[in-house]
């Protein structure tokens, strides 16, 4: 049966609610037709949303796999001489060699 994917109770509730809010401007038949259109659109969009979610997951997975952190050997090199930090111009009050670390 094809109607299994639609919530018939929800469709009738939506139609009745819109009929009451129309205040005589629309017939119940028009409200029911609009309610069915809305239900069909929701089912169609749920499939689109699932496909979009799957595509987004695949995209995020490829980004995660390609963006691996690579340690920089130059950044972690501790063989820098002291003169790079403690030069004659880096003296503070009373001759202290404070370099901000």
N, C-alpha and C positions, 0 to 999 in steps of 0.2 A: 504494500500500500504506500502510495507516494506521500501522504499527509503525515507520515510518522515523524518527519523532520521538523514539522511545524507544531507549535504549542497552540492548539485550537482554543483552549481556555483563555490564553493571553490575547489571542486575536479578537475573540468576542468581547473581552473586557475592554480592550482598546477601542473597539468600534462603539461600544455602549458609552464609554467615557467621552469620546469625541462627539457622539450624538447629543449627549446631555449638554456639552459645552457649546454646541452649534446654535442652541436656542431657536430651533425651527428653520434655520437657514439651509440645512442639509437634511436629506432623508436618511433613514437608518441604512438603506441600501448603499448610498454613496459613502457613508462612514465605514461600512463593512468592506467595500471595495478598496478604500484607502488603507484600511487596516491590513488587508491581505497584501497589498503592494508593499507596505512597510515590512511585513514579515518576510516576504520573498527577498526584499533588498537586504534585510539583516542576514538571512541565510547566505546570500551571494557574497556579502562583504565578509562574513566570517571565514569563508574559504580563501578570500584574498588576503585577509589578515594573517591566516596561518601560513600561506605561502611567503608573505613578506617577512614573517618571523623566522622562518627557516632560512631564507636568503640572508637575513641579517645575522643569524647565528653562524652561517658559513663564512660570511665576510669577517665577522669578529674573530673567528677561529684562525683564519689566515693571517689577520693582523697580529694576533697574539703569538702565533708561531714564528712570524717573521721578525718580530720586535724583541728579540732576545738581547739581554744586556751583555755587552762585551766589556770586560775590564780593560781599562787603559793602562798600559805599562808605564807610559810617561807620567801619568797622574800619580801613580802609586810609587814612583821611584823615590826611594829615601836616601839615595847617594848624592844628595845636593850638599855642597860644602856650606859650612856655617857662615862664611863670608857673604853668602847670598842673602842671609837674613840679618846677621849682626855686622853691618858695615860701620865705619867710623861715624857716620852721620845719624845713626839710629840710637843715640843715647838720650835718656830721659833725665829727669830730675836726679841730681846726685850721681850722675854717670851710669845709671841703670840701663841695661840693654833690653828693654821691653819691646817685643815685636807684636804684641796683641794675640798671643796664643794661650 
